[in-house]
Amino acid sequence: MPQGTLKKKASKSKAIKKVTPKRGVRIAPKKNTLIKQNKLKKKLTAKSTASIEKNMASKAAAVGKLTIMKPKKSETDENKTSGKKSS
């Protein structure tokens, strides 16, 4: 039998954990200059995005009608492409 008292192992839960914010979560700045810079940046970004979208819309409209779905085939086209040969 060993002599002396048993020593308890230090638990890992007591270790100091580093607190880091989650990804995507930003802490707002507290200095007035940084607040003003962020407001200006947000405003300019919004204007830039709006102008890009406007330009893209005008370019797309100049090309012609844009559709997401293919147009329906008429019955005469279906007969031609049905794959059956009439002899």
matplotlib code that plots the C-alpha trace (Angstrom):
import matplotlib.pyplot as plt

x = [0.0, 1.3, 1.9, 0.5, -2.8, -4.0, -3.7, -6.8, -6.2, -7.1, -10.2, -10.1, -13.2, -11.4, -9.0, -9.4, -11.3, -10.7, -13.9, -14.3, -17.3, -19.2, -18.5, -20.8, -21.4, -19.7, -19.4, -20.3, -17.6, -17.9, -15.8, -17.7, -15.2, -15.6, -19.4, -19.3, -17.0, -19.2, -22.3, -20.6, -19.3, -22.8, -24.3, -21.7, -22.0, -25.8, -25.4, -22.8, -25.0, -28.1, -26.2, -24.8, -28.3, -29.7, -27.0, -27.5, -31.2, -30.8, -28.4, -30.7, -33.7, -31.7, -31.1, -34.7, -37.4, -35.9, -37.8, -36.9, -39.0, -38.8, -41.7, -44.4, -44.1, -47.0, -48.8, -47.2, -43.8, -44.6, -45.6, -42.4, -40.2, -42.2, -39.8, -42.4, -41.9, -45.0, -44.6]
y = [0.0, 3.4, 5.8, 9.4, 10.8, 10.4, 13.5, 14.4, 15.1, 18.6, 18.5, 19.8, 21.9, 24.3, 25.2, 28.8, 28.8, 31.5, 33.4, 34.0, 35.4, 33.1, 33.5, 36.1, 37.9, 41.2, 43.5, 47.1, 49.7, 52.1, 55.0, 57.7, 57.8, 54.1, 54.4, 57.2, 55.2, 52.1, 54.2, 55.7, 52.3, 50.8, 53.8, 53.6, 49.9, 50.1, 52.8, 50.7, 47.6, 49.5, 51.0, 47.6, 46.0, 48.9, 48.5, 44.8, 45.2, 47.7, 45.4, 42.5, 44.5, 45.6, 42.0, 41.0, 39.2, 37.0, 33.9, 31.4, 28.6, 27.3, 28.3, 25.7, 23.8, 24.0, 20.9, 21.0, 21.1, 18.1, 16.0, 16.8, 15.9, 12.9, 10.4, 8.5, 8.3, 8.2, 5.9]
z = [0.0, -0.9, 1.8, 1.9, 0.6, -2.9, -5.1, -7.1, -10.8, -12.0, -14.0, -17.6, -17.1, -14.9, -17.7, -18.9, -22.2, -24.7, -25.5, -29.2, -31.0, -33.3, -37.1, -38.6, -35.3, -35.2, -32.2, -33.1, -32.6, -29.7, -31.1, -32.9, -35.8, -36.4, -36.3, -38.9, -41.1, -40.9, -41.8, -44.8, -45.9, -45.7, -47.6, -50.4, -50.7, -51.0, -53.7, -55.6, -55.5, -56.6, -59.6, -60.6, -60.5, -62.5, -65.2, -65.4, -65.7, -68.6, -70.4, -70.0, -71.3, -74.3, -75.4, -75.5, -73.6, -70.9, -69.8, -67.2, -68.7, -72.3, -74.5, -75.1, -78.4, -80.7, -81.9, -85.4, -83.9, -81.7, -84.7, -86.5, -83.6, -82.2, -83.7, -85.6, -89.3, -91.4, -94.5]

ax = plt.figure().add_subplot(projection="3d")
ax.plot(x, y, z, "-o")
ax.set_aspect("equal")
plt.show()
